[in-house]
Amino acid sequence: MSENERGEKTEYVYSLLKEMIFGWKLEPGQKVNISSMARHFNVSAIPLREALSRLHSEKLVIFEPNKGYRVSEILTPVQMRELSEARLLLELRAVFNIIRMNTNTFGVADQLQQLNDAMKQVNTASSYKEILDFVHYDQQFHGTLMKAGGNAFLVEAYNGLHCHLHIARFYHVRGYVDQKDATDEHHEIIESIKTRDIYRAEEAISNHIRFVTKRLLQNDEPERFFSAGLRGLV
């Protein structure tokens, strides 16, 4: 097998495993039996192990010595709130940098608009694959925002959170996707960047992450960290 063929097979297995995890065909905590999975996908153990290693780096599976791989648990409500707090701090700094330092705010806004339009077009009611497409565009939207902030260390920290992988797993628990709410909130972020209004942008980012977290957790508890006081951090 050539290096290209091996890479394609690994990518294929990775995509299938990821879809199984997000769709709970592989449930949180479930052990991944490499031999049976290799037979199921009709592949050797090598691309399967490579795919699992990649999923491990994304914290979707856990590797335990002498035990092997198992699917990671979904975040607890406390962990999701803490993740959202970290995400908020990073995105606030990014949007601050875009408005105060980036000379191409209309270019950034145009990129974000294209991604938001793509999110609106996804038929999330048809299958879980479409939900993953929606999450992918959402991840690209916020990734573009972070990159436009111009700080590579912030981008690296943001990518390490794997925010949207955790969000995708919560969609299965909730049973539906907040497509209209999310894209409407994205629109407000885009408009604030176009007008270079830092206070509007900070409020738009804060509201979006706060509302996303509330929708995922399906409760109305007060958010102890989503206060106006965070504005002073940027």
Secondary structure, 3 states (H helix, E strand, C coil): CCHHHHHHHHHHHHHHHHHHHHCCCCCCCCEECHHHHHHHHCCCHHHHHHHHHHHHHCCCEEEECCCEEEECCCCCHHHHHHHHHHHHHHHHHHHHHHHHHCCCHHHHHHHHHHHHHHHHHCCCCCCHHHHHHHHHHHHHHHHHHHHHCCCHHHHHHHHHHCHHHHHHHHHHHHCCCCHHHHHHHHHHHHHHHHCCCHHHHHHHHHHHHHHHHHHHHCCCCCCCCCCHHHHHHC
